[in-house]
Amino acid sequence: MSLTKGKKAAFAGFAIFLIFMAVCTVTAKGIYRSGLAKVTTQTPYGSSLVHEIKARGTVKQGQEYGVYTESGLRVSAVAVRKGEYFDLGTPLFQVDMSDLHSIIAAKELEIQKLKILWAEQVQGEQKTDSERRTAVVRSREDYENILRETDGRIENCRQALEGAAQELALYDQYLAKISQGGSVSGSDTENSQNGYLASGDMGSEGAAQLEYGQQEKRLQLLQNLTSCRQALEEAERSKETTLQAASRAIEDAENGLEVLSAGGAEELDIAYREKELYRLKELAEKDGWIYSEAPGRVTECRVAVGERTQDGAGILYAQDNGKKVIEAVFEKEYGRYLTQNTEFSLNAVLPGGSPASDTVVMNYMEVSEDGKIYTEMSPGSLDLCIGQNVELSYRGQTERFSTCIPAECIHGEEQGGYYVYVAEEREGILGTEWKVRKVFVTILDRTDSVAAVESAEIGGDTRIVRTSSKELADGDTVRTL
């Protein structure tokens, strides 16, 4: 069927419209895509991290020595300063001579006064020494006299007790014979004095009176025995008390002699002051100069012109041939990688100008309150000078991490949390599109170029945004390269 000219024109116009719409769609899509951020992505990988730690160290003395002099001397000149070398016998600093002579004169006068006081004290002690020794002898004699008196008193009480016990026993024998109707001997008759007769010579009333009298007599004898026993106990107690008092009197007298013998402290004080005076006079003979007793380098000067010397070292110095250490300070983030006995590579320039390298071992470390790490290392076999700077480096490899990404993928900060952008395919108005999503991560470890992270939303095929041509936000549509 042939088409009319109107239909042909209509079909041609529709075809042109479709072509125009296609061109507009492609152009619009191109314009849309051209406005999207261009990103590159990186999938995670497993790896261990290598940390390279660098720091500058300083060679310092491992042992210091001090230069001492008497305290309280005014300094008139200081001939050395910190960091300066000196040889054996080098003059270090000088004290003021007029001030030194004044101190010497005051010391001499003080010693003379002490000697006079000591002589007077010795004379006084000599006068009382014989008296105190006499007191010791008399207190011992008193002790012996008291001992004899108390022993005699105890012996008399003991004899009286034995006599009372014997008298009571004889009377009990007498009563036993009478109760058995036996005859009374001549010795027993004495027990029946004062009108007491045998019961056979009187009536019942007389017998009762006799029995009562016998019991009274026995009670008196028993009371006498008790009194004698109490007298013996009292004599023994009195002996213990009086002897204890006499013993203390001896101790007091002997302590007086010990006080006299302890008076030598003043003599020791005088001897000590004379030694001080001798050292001051020696210093005056050297015109007040203090000289070094060994070669070394000044590490600290604690004396100043016009000031007085203190009770301590005036100058601290180190010997070049002595022990040396390398001191270095590391930032706190390196604390997890450093331990004692860690080996560092050392690079230095020797005094002659030639470069040298060696391996040194960290033998001491201390973490300060601000987190910085202060370390000491042995200088190894290199001949380094005190005060010289060296370069230290250490390469430490960590354990293997399953999720590692370039460090540039990490965004955020410690307070707000760290995160990455993950690129994912989504259906949009123009078909399949790439959109980014913010995923928070935990940083397990990191270097300048690589970070080991942990997140439940990141797998082995996750595409993590590495670079972007524009600043991204959560949910942005992007174009991958």
C-alpha positions as CSV (number, residue, x, y, z in Angstrom):
1,M,0.0,0.0,0.0
2,S,1.4,3.3,-1.0
3,L,1.6,6.1,1.5
4,T,0.4,9.5,0.9
5,K,2.6,12.4,1.1
6,G,1.0,13.4,4.5
7,K,1.7,10.0,6.0
8,K,5.2,10.0,4.8
9,A,5.7,13.4,6.3
10,A,4.2,12.2,9.6
11,F,6.5,9.2,9.7
12,A,9.5,11.3,8.9
13,G,8.6,13.8,11.6
14,F,8.1,11.0,14.2
15,A,11.4,9.5,13.2
16,I,13.1,12.8,13.6
17,F,11.4,13.2,17.1
18,L,12.7,9.8,18.2
19,I,16.2,10.7,17.0
20,F,16.0,14.0,18.8
21,M,14.8,12.4,22.0
22,A,17.5,9.8,21.8
23,V,20.1,12.5,21.3
24,C,18.6,14.5,24.2
25,T,18.6,11.4,26.5
26,V,22.2,10.6,25.7
27,T,23.2,14.2,26.1
28,A,21.3,14.5,29.4
29,K,22.8,11.2,30.7
30,G,26.3,12.4,29.7
31,I,25.7,15.8,31.4
32,Y,24.4,13.9,34.5
33,R,27.3,11.5,34.5
34,S,29.8,14.3,34.0
35,G,28.6,15.9,37.2
36,L,29.2,12.8,39.3
37,A,32.2,12.4,41.5
38,K,34.9,10.1,39.9
39,V,36.2,7.5,42.4
40,T,38.7,4.8,42.4
41,T,38.1,1.7,44.6
42,Q,40.2,-0.8,46.4
43,T,39.2,-4.2,47.8
44,P,40.7,-5.3,51.2
45,Y,43.6,-7.7,51.4
46,G,45.4,-9.6,54.1
47,S,48.8,-8.5,55.1
48,S,51.1,-7.7,58.0
49,L,52.3,-4.1,58.6
50,V,55.8,-2.9,58.8
51,H,56.5,0.0,61.1
52,E,59.6,2.1,60.6
53,I,60.5,4.1,63.7
54,K,63.1,6.9,63.4
55,A,64.5,9.2,66.1
56,R,67.5,11.3,66.8
57,G,69.7,10.2,69.7
58,T,72.3,12.1,71.7
59,V,75.5,10.5,73.1
60,K,75.7,11.3,76.8
61,Q,77.9,10.2,79.8
62,G,76.9,7.0,81.4
63,Q,78.5,8.0,84.7
64,E,79.1,11.5,86.2
65,Y,81.7,12.6,88.7
66,G,81.6,15.6,91.0
67,V,84.1,18.3,92.1
68,Y,83.6,19.2,95.8
69,T,84.8,21.8,98.2
70,E,83.8,23.2,101.6
71,S,80.3,24.7,101.6
72,G,79.7,28.4,102.4
73,L,82.7,29.8,100.5
74,R,82.1,32.8,98.2
75,V,83.1,32.1,94.6
76,S,85.3,34.8,92.9
77,A,86.0,33.2,89.5
78,V,84.8,30.3,87.3
79,A,87.2,29.0,84.7
80,V,85.1,26.4,82.9
81,R,81.6,26.2,81.5
82,K,79.2,23.4,80.4
83,G,80.4,21.2,77.6
84,E,84.1,22.3,78.0
85,Y,86.9,19.8,78.1
86,F,89.6,20.1,80.8
87,D,92.8,18.1,81.6
88,L,94.1,16.8,84.9
89,G,95.1,19.7,87.2
90,T,93.1,22.3,85.3
91,P,91.9,25.2,87.5
92,L,88.1,25.0,87.7
93,F,86.9,27.8,90.0
94,Q,88.3,30.0,92.7
95,V,87.0,31.2,96.1
96,D,87.4,34.7,97.4
97,M,90.6,34.8,99.5
98,S,89.6,37.6,101.9
99,D,86.4,35.7,102.7
100,L,88.3,32.5,103.0
101,H,90.8,34.0,105.6
102,S,87.8,35.4,107.6
103,I,86.3,31.9,107.7
104,I,89.6,30.4,108.8
105,A,90.0,32.9,111.6
106,A,86.4,32.2,112.8
107,K,87.0,28.5,112.7
108,E,90.3,28.9,114.8
109,L,88.5,31.0,117.4
110,E,85.6,28.5,117.6
111,I,88.0,25.6,118.1
112,Q,89.9,27.5,120.9
113,K,86.6,28.1,122.7
114,L,85.6,24.5,122.4
115,K,89.0,23.4,123.8
116,I,88.6,25.7,126.8
117,L,85.2,24.4,127.5
118,W,86.4,20.9,127.1
119,A,89.3,21.4,129.6
120,E,86.9,22.9,132.2
121,Q,84.6,20.0,131.7
122,V,87.4,17.5,132.1
123,Q,88.5,19.2,135.4
124,G,85.0,19.1,136.7
125,E,84.5,15.5,135.8
126,Q,87.8,14.5,137.5
127,K,86.5,16.1,140.7
128,T,83.3,14.1,140.6
129,D,84.9,10.9,139.3
130,S,86.2,9.8,142.8
131,E,82.9,10.7,144.4
132,R,81.0,8.6,141.9
133,R,83.4,5.7,142.3
134,T,83.0,5.9,146.1
135,A,79.2,5.9,145.6
136,V,79.5,2.7,143.6
137,V,81.6,1.0,146.3
138,R,79.3,2.1,149.1
139,S,76.2,0.9,147.2
140,R,77.8,-2.5,146.8
141,E,78.7,-2.6,150.5
142,D,75.1,-1.6,151.3
143,Y,73.9,-4.4,149.1
144,E,76.1,-7.0,151.0
145,N,75.0,-5.7,154.4
146,I,71.3,-5.9,153.4
147,L,71.9,-9.4,152.1
148,R,73.5,-10.5,155.4
149,E,70.8,-8.9,157.5
150,T,67.9,-10.3,155.5
151,D,69.4,-13.7,155.5
152,G,69.9,-13.6,159.3
153,R,66.3,-12.5,159.8
154,I,65.1,-15.3,157.5
155,E,67.2,-17.9,159.4
156,N,65.8,-16.8,162.8
157,C,62.2,-17.0,161.5
158,R,62.9,-20.4,160.1
159,Q,64.3,-21.6,163.4
160,A,61.3,-20.2,165.3
161,L,59.0,-22.0,162.8
162,E,60.8,-25.2,163.4
163,G,60.6,-24.8,167.2
164,A,56.8,-24.0,167.0
165,A,56.2,-27.0,164.9
166,Q,58.2,-29.3,167.3
167,E,56.4,-27.9,170.3
168,L,53.0,-28.6,168.7
169,A,54.1,-32.1,167.7
170,L,55.2,-32.9,171.4
171,Y,51.9,-31.6,172.8
172,D,49.9,-33.7,170.3
173,Q,51.9,-36.7,171.5
174,Y,51.0,-35.8,175.1
175,L,47.4,-35.5,174.3
176,A,47.5,-38.9,172.5
177,K,48.9,-40.6,175.6
178,I,46.3,-39.1,178.0
179,S,43.5,-40.1,175.7
180,Q,44.8,-43.7,175.7
181,G,45.0,-43.8,179.6
182,G,48.8,-44.1,179.7
183,S,51.1,-42.8,182.3
184,V,52.6,-39.3,182.1
185,S,56.4,-39.0,182.0
186,G,58.4,-36.3,183.6
187,S,58.6,-34.4,180.4
188,D,54.9,-34.7,179.8
189,T,54.2,-33.3,183.3
190,E,55.4,-29.9,182.1
191,N,52.5,-29.9,179.7
192,S,50.0,-30.3,182.6
193,Q,51.2,-27.2,184.5
194,N,48.9,-24.4,185.6
195,G,46.5,-26.8,187.3
196,Y,45.9,-29.3,184.5
197,L,45.9,-32.9,186.0
198,A,45.1,-36.3,184.6
199,S,41.4,-37.0,184.1
200,G,41.7,-39.9,186.6
201,D,42.4,-37.6,189.6
202,M,39.2,-35.5,189.4
203,G,35.5,-35.8,188.8
204,S,33.5,-35.3,185.6
205,E,33.5,-31.5,186.0
206,G,37.2,-31.4,186.5
207,A,37.7,-33.6,183.4
208,A,35.7,-31.2,181.3
209,Q,37.8,-28.3,182.5
210,L,40.9,-30.3,181.8
211,E,39.8,-31.1,178.2
212,Y,38.9,-27.4,177.6
213,G,42.3,-26.3,178.9
214,Q,44.1,-28.9,176.7
215,Q,42.3,-27.6,173.6
216,E,43.1,-24.0,174.5
217,K,46.8,-24.9,174.9
218,R,46.8,-26.6,171.5
219,L,45.1,-23.7,169.8
220,Q,47.8,-21.3,171.2
221,L,50.5,-23.6,169.9
222,L,48.9,-23.7,166.5
223,Q,48.5,-20.0,166.3
224,N,52.2,-19.6,167.3
225,L,53.1,-21.9,164.4
226,T,51.0,-19.9,162.0
227,S,52.6,-16.6,163.2
228,C,56.1,-18.1,162.7
229,R,55.2,-19.2,159.2
230,Q,53.9,-15.7,158.3
231,A,57.0,-14.1,159.8
232,L,59.2,-16.3,157.6
233,E,57.2,-15.3,154.4
234,E,57.3,-11.6,155.3
235,A,61.1,-11.9,155.9
236,E,61.5,-13.5,152.4
237,R,59.4,-10.8,150.7
238,S,61.3,-8.0,152.6
239,K,64.6,-9.5,151.4
240,E,63.5,-9.4,147.7
241,T,62.2,-5.8,148.0
242,T,65.2,-4.4,149.8
243,L,67.7,-6.2,147.6
244,Q,66.0,-4.9,144.5
245,A,66.2,-1.3,145.8
246,A,69.9,-1.9,146.7
247,S,70.6,-3.3,143.2
248,R,69.0,-0.2,141.5
249,A,71.2,2.0,143.7
250,I,74.3,0.1,142.3
251,E,73.0,0.6,138.7
252,D,72.4,4.3,139.2
253,A,75.9,4.7,140.6
254,E,77.5,2.8,137.7
255,N,75.5,4.8,135.2
256,G,77.1,7.9,136.5
257,L,80.5,6.5,135.6
258,E,79.2,5.7,132.1
259,V,78.1,9.3,131.7
260,L,81.7,10.4,132.5
261,S,83.2,8.0,129.9
262,A,80.7,9.2,127.3
263,G,82.0,12.7,127.5
264,G,84.4,12.1,124.6
265,A,81.8,13.4,122.1
266,E,83.1,16.9,122.6
267,E,86.6,15.7,121.8
268,L,85.4,14.1,118.6
269,D,83.7,17.4,117.7
270,I,86.9,19.3,118.1
271,A,88.8,16.8,116.0
272,Y,86.2,17.1,113.2
273,R,86.4,20.9,113.2
274,E,90.2,20.7,113.1
275,K,89.9,18.6,109.9
276,E,87.7,21.3,108.4
277,L,90.2,23.9,109.3
278,Y,93.0,21.9,107.8
279,R,91.2,21.6,104.5
280,L,90.5,25.4,104.4
281,K,94.1,26.1,105.1
282,E,95.1,23.8,102.3
283,L,92.7,25.7,100.0
284,A,94.3,29.0,101.1
285,E,97.7,27.7,100.1
286,K,96.4,27.2,96.6
287,D,95.2,30.8,96.4
288,G,91.6,29.5,96.7
289,W,91.7,27.5,93.4
290,I,90.0,24.2,93.0
291,Y,91.8,22.0,90.5
292,S,90.5,19.0,88.6
293,E,91.7,15.6,89.7
294,A,91.0,13.9,86.4
295,P,90.4,14.9,82.8
296,G,86.8,15.2,81.5
297,R,84.0,17.3,80.1
298,V,81.8,19.6,82.2
299,T,78.2,18.4,82.1
300,E,76.9,20.9,84.7
301,C,78.3,23.9,86.5
302,R,76.6,24.7,89.8
303,V,78.9,27.5,91.0
304,A,78.5,31.1,90.0
305,V,80.6,34.2,90.7
306,G,79.4,36.0,93.8
307,E,77.5,33.1,95.1
308,R,78.5,30.8,98.0
309,T,79.3,27.1,97.5
310,Q,76.6,24.6,98.5
311,D,76.8,21.3,100.3
312,G,77.3,19.2,97.2
313,A,79.2,18.9,93.9
314,G,80.1,22.3,92.5
315,I,80.9,20.9,89.0
316,L,79.7,17.7,87.4
317,Y,81.8,16.2,84.7
318,A,82.1,13.0,82.6
319,Q,85.2,11.2,81.4
320,D,85.5,10.6,77.7
321,N,87.0,7.2,78.3
322,G,84.2,6.3,80.7
323,K,80.9,4.7,80.1
324,K,78.6,6.3,77.5
325,V,75.0,5.9,76.6
326,I,72.7,7.1,73.8
327,E,69.5,8.8,74.9
328,A,66.5,9.1,72.6
329,V,62.9,10.2,73.1
330,F,60.0,8.5,71.1
331,E,56.4,9.6,70.8
332,K,53.8,7.7,72.8
333,E,52.2,6.0,69.7
334,Y,55.4,3.9,69.4
335,G,55.1,2.5,72.9
336,R,53.3,-0.7,71.7
337,Y,56.3,-1.6,69.4
338,L,59.2,-0.9,71.7
339,T,60.5,-3.2,74.4
340,Q,63.8,-3.6,76.2
341,N,66.5,-5.3,74.1
342,T,65.0,-3.9,70.9
343,E,67.7,-3.6,68.3
344,F,68.1,-0.3,66.4
345,S,70.1,0.6,63.4
346,L,72.5,3.5,64.2
347,N,74.0,5.9,61.6
348,A,76.5,8.5,62.7
349,V,79.4,10.6,61.5
350,L,82.7,9.9,63.3
351,P,84.9,12.8,64.6
352,G,87.0,12.4,61.5
353,G,84.1,13.0,59.2
354,S,83.5,9.5,57.9
355,P,80.0,8.0,58.1
356,A,79.5,4.8,60.2
357,S,76.7,2.5,61.1
358,D,76.1,-0.1,63.7
359,T,73.5,-2.0,65.6
360,V,72.6,-0.9,69.2
361,V,70.4,-2.4,71.8
362,M,67.9,-0.5,74.0
363,N,68.7,-1.4,77.6
364,Y,66.3,1.0,79.4
365,M,63.0,2.7,78.7
366,E,60.7,4.8,80.8
367,V,57.2,6.2,80.0
368,S,56.6,9.7,81.3
369,E,53.3,11.2,82.4
370,D,52.7,12.8,79.0
371,G,53.2,9.4,77.3
372,K,56.6,10.1,75.8
373,I,59.1,7.3,75.9
374,Y,62.6,8.0,77.2
375,T,65.2,5.3,76.3
376,E,68.9,4.6,76.8
377,M,71.0,2.4,74.5
378,S,74.5,1.2,74.5
379,P,76.7,3.0,71.9
380,G,77.9,-0.3,70.4
381,S,81.5,-0.5,69.1
382,L,81.6,3.0,67.5
383,D,84.0,5.6,69.0
384,L,81.4,8.3,69.6
385,C,81.9,11.6,71.4
386,I,79.8,13.0,74.3
387,G,77.2,15.4,72.9
388,Q,77.2,13.9,69.4
389,N,73.9,13.4,67.6
390,V,73.1,10.1,65.9
391,E,70.2,8.7,63.8
392,L,68.3,5.7,65.0
393,S,65.8,3.6,63.1
394,Y,63.8,0.4,63.7
395,R,61.7,-1.7,61.4
396,G,59.2,-3.9,63.1
397,Q,56.8,-6.3,61.4
398,T,53.4,-7.0,63.0
399,E,51.1,-10.0,62.9
400,R,49.1,-10.7,59.8
401,F,45.7,-8.8,59.5
402,S,42.9,-10.1,57.4
403,T,41.5,-6.7,56.4
404,C,44.1,-4.1,55.2
405,I,43.3,-1.0,53.1
406,P,45.3,2.0,52.0
407,A,45.5,4.6,54.7
408,E,44.0,7.2,52.4
409,C,40.7,5.4,52.5
410,I,40.3,6.3,56.2
411,H,38.2,9.4,57.1
412,G,37.1,10.9,60.4
413,E,38.9,11.3,63.7
414,E,39.4,9.5,67.0
415,Q,36.7,11.4,68.9
416,G,34.0,11.1,66.3
417,G,35.0,7.7,64.9
418,Y,36.8,6.5,61.8
419,Y,34.9,5.5,58.6
420,V,35.3,4.6,55.0
421,Y,33.1,5.0,51.9
422,V,31.9,1.7,50.3
423,A,30.8,1.8,46.6
424,E,27.8,-0.4,45.8
425,E,25.6,-0.9,42.7
426,R,22.0,0.4,42.9
427,E,19.2,0.7,40.3
428,G,18.4,4.4,39.4
429,I,16.4,6.4,36.9
430,L,19.2,5.9,34.3
431,G,19.7,2.2,35.1
432,T,22.4,0.7,37.3
433,E,24.3,3.3,39.3
434,W,27.1,3.3,41.8
435,K,26.3,4.8,45.2
436,V,28.6,5.2,48.2
437,R,27.7,4.3,51.8
438,K,29.5,5.4,55.0
439,V,30.8,2.5,57.0
440,F,32.4,3.0,60.4
441,V,35.5,0.9,61.1
442,T,37.9,0.1,64.0
443,I,41.5,0.7,63.3
444,L,43.6,-2.2,64.6
445,D,46.9,-0.8,63.4
446,R,48.2,1.6,60.8
447,T,51.3,3.0,59.1
448,D,51.6,6.0,56.9
449,S,50.4,4.1,53.9
450,V,48.4,1.1,55.2
451,A,45.7,0.6,57.8
452,A,44.4,-2.7,59.3
453,V,40.7,-2.3,60.1
454,E,37.8,-4.3,61.5
455,S,34.1,-4.0,60.5
456,A,31.3,-6.5,60.1
457,E,30.2,-4.7,56.9
458,I,33.4,-5.2,55.0
459,G,34.2,-8.4,53.3
460,G,36.9,-9.6,50.9
461,D,35.0,-8.3,47.7
462,T,33.9,-5.0,49.2
463,R,34.9,-2.0,47.0
464,I,36.2,0.7,49.3
465,V,36.6,4.2,47.8
466,R,40.3,5.1,47.7
467,T,40.2,8.5,45.8
468,S,37.5,10.8,44.8
469,S,37.3,13.9,42.5
470,K,34.8,15.5,44.9
471,E,34.0,15.5,48.5
472,L,31.6,12.7,49.2
473,A,28.6,12.3,51.5
474,D,26.6,9.2,52.5
475,G,24.3,8.1,49.7
476,D,26.0,10.1,46.9
477,T,26.0,8.6,43.4
478,V,29.5,8.3,41.9
479,R,31.2,7.2,38.8
480,T,33.9,4.5,39.1
481,L,37.1,4.5,37.1
